[in-house]
Amino acid sequence: MTRPCPECGFDPAGVTPSTVAGTVTALLPRWRAVLRRPAVGTRPNDHTWSPLEYACHVRDVFDLFDRRLNLMLSDDAAKFDNWDQDQAALDGDYEHADAEEVALQLTAAGEEIAASFASVTEDQWDRTGLRSNGSEFTVLSFSRYFLHDVVHHLHDVDG
């Protein structure tokens, strides 16, 4: 979260909660284009998700991080429930999702979290949240972590 990612090129240095909203909104058309691909549900190999599964994951990341951001903004020293992304993929049956429906859901969830980040004021950047594994975030570090996840997964699917 302090240096550019060697894989996707994401640079957290210029990311603040106030810049996240515009970036997420700008990425949504690229995710929708990924979901229109003919082989969107095809896995490249047995141990890598398909572009459809990655899009489902990002949709759920949008929802999860929106809840966590709002918790950080409302509760002092917010604590996050554990989230098992692999179990979420099984429970959500990512592999068999409808790409058109996922595109609608991902767009709505992306617009929602963009609006939440747009509402963050600079005096809230230092508010904290604690993950179940003990990792502590400020709203500022959380914004960088979140955005890297979304950008990196778009890179994963050549979006």
C-alpha positions in Angstrom: 0.0 0.0 0.0 3.0 2.3 -0.1 4.7 1.4 -3.5 3.5 0.8 -7.0 2.3 -2.8 -7.6 4.8 -4.5 -10.0 2.0 -6.6 -11.5 -0.8 -4.2 -12.3 1.1 -0.8 -12.0 -1.3 0.6 -9.4 0.4 3.4 -7.5 -1.2 4.2 -4.1 0.7 7.4 -3.6 -1.9 9.7 -5.2 -5.0 7.9 -3.8 -7.1 9.6 -1.2 -10.7 8.9 -0.2 -11.7 11.9 -2.3 -10.1 10.5 -5.5 -11.6 7.0 -5.2 -15.1 7.9 -6.3 -14.0 9.2 -9.7 -11.6 6.3 -10.3 -14.2 3.7 -9.4 -16.8 5.4 -11.7 -14.2 5.4 -14.5 -13.5 1.7 -14.1 -17.1 0.6 -14.3 -17.4 0.7 -18.1 -14.3 -1.5 -18.3 -15.8 -4.1 -16.0 -19.0 -4.0 -18.1 -16.9 -4.6 -21.2 -15.3 -7.6 -19.6 -18.7 -9.0 -18.8 -19.8 -8.8 -22.4 -17.0 -11.1 -23.6 -18.2 -14.3 -25.3 -16.1 -16.6 -23.0 -16.6 -14.6 -19.9 -17.3 -17.7 -17.8 -14.3 -19.7 -19.0 -11.5 -20.3 -16.6 -8.0 -19.9 -18.0 -6.9 -22.9 -15.9 -8.1 -25.0 -13.0 -6.7 -22.6 -10.3 -7.7 -19.2 -11.7 -11.2 -17.7 -11.7 -12.9 -16.8 -14.9 -13.5 -13.1 -15.7 -17.1 -13.6 -14.6 -16.0 -14.9 -11.2 -13.6 -12.0 -10.8 -16.5 -9.6 -11.6 -18.7 -11.3 -9.0 -15.9 -10.9 -6.5 -15.4 -7.2 -7.3 -19.2 -6.7 -7.0 -19.0 -8.2 -3.5 -15.9 -6.3 -2.7 -17.8 -3.1 -3.5 -20.6 -4.1 -1.1 -18.3 -5.3 1.6 -16.0 -2.3 1.5 -19.0 0.1 1.4 -20.3 -1.5 4.6 -16.8 -1.3 6.2 -16.2 2.3 5.1 -19.6 3.4 6.6 -18.8 1.5 9.8 -15.5 3.3 10.1 -17.2 6.6 9.6 -19.9 5.9 12.2 -18.2 3.8 14.9 -15.0 4.7 16.8 -12.4 1.9 16.3 -14.7 -0.1 14.1 -14.3 -3.9 14.0 -14.8 -5.8 10.8 -16.4 -9.2 10.6 -14.3 -11.9 9.0 -15.0 -12.4 5.2 -13.9 -15.5 3.5 -13.7 -14.6 -0.2 -13.5 -18.3 -1.3 -16.5 -19.2 0.7 -18.3 -16.2 -0.7 -17.6 -17.4 -4.2 -19.1 -20.8 -3.4 -22.1 -19.4 -1.5 -22.7 -16.9 -4.3 -22.2 -19.5 -7.1 -20.0 -17.1 -9.0 -19.2 -19.8 -11.6 -22.8 -19.9 -12.7 -23.8 -16.3 -12.4 -25.6 -14.4 -15.3 -23.1 -11.9 -16.8 -25.7 -9.4 -17.6 -27.1 -9.4 -14.1 -23.6 -9.2 -12.6 -22.9 -6.2 -14.8 -26.0 -4.4 -13.4 -25.2 -5.4 -9.8 -21.5 -4.5 -10.1 -22.4 -1.1 -11.6 -25.0 -0.3 -8.8 -22.6 -1.4 -6.1 -19.7 0.5 -7.7 -21.8 3.7 -7.8 -22.8 3.2 -4.2 -19.3 2.9 -2.9 -18.2 5.8 -5.1 -20.9 7.9 -3.5 -19.7 6.8 0.0 -16.1 7.7 -0.7 -17.2 11.0 -2.2 -18.9 11.9 1.1 -15.7 11.3 3.2 -14.3 14.6 4.5 -10.6 15.1 5.1 -11.1 15.2 8.9 -12.4 11.6 8.6 -9.3 10.2 6.9 -7.7 9.1 10.2 -10.7 7.2 11.5 -9.9 3.5 12.0 -11.1 0.0 11.4 -9.7 -3.3 12.6 -9.9 -6.5 10.6 -10.4 -9.8 12.4 -6.8 -10.8 11.7 -5.6 -7.7 13.6 -4.8 -5.5 10.5 -5.7 -1.9 11.3 -6.7 0.6 8.6 -7.4 4.3 8.5 -9.9 5.5 6.0 -6.9 6.7 4.0 -5.1 3.4 4.0 -8.4 1.6 3.5 -9.1 3.6 0.4 -5.8 2.6 -1.1 -6.2 -1.0 -0.2 -9.7 -1.1 -1.7 -8.8 0.6 -4.9 -5.7 -1.6 -5.5 -8.0 -4.6 -5.2 -10.4 -3.4 -7.8 -7.6 -2.2 -10.2 -5.6 -5.4 -9.8 -8.5 -7.7 -10.5 -9.2 -5.7 -13.7 -5.6 -6.3 -14.7 -6.1 -10.0 -13.8 -8.9 -10.2 -16.5 -7.1 -8.0 -19.1 -9.8 -5.4 -18.7 
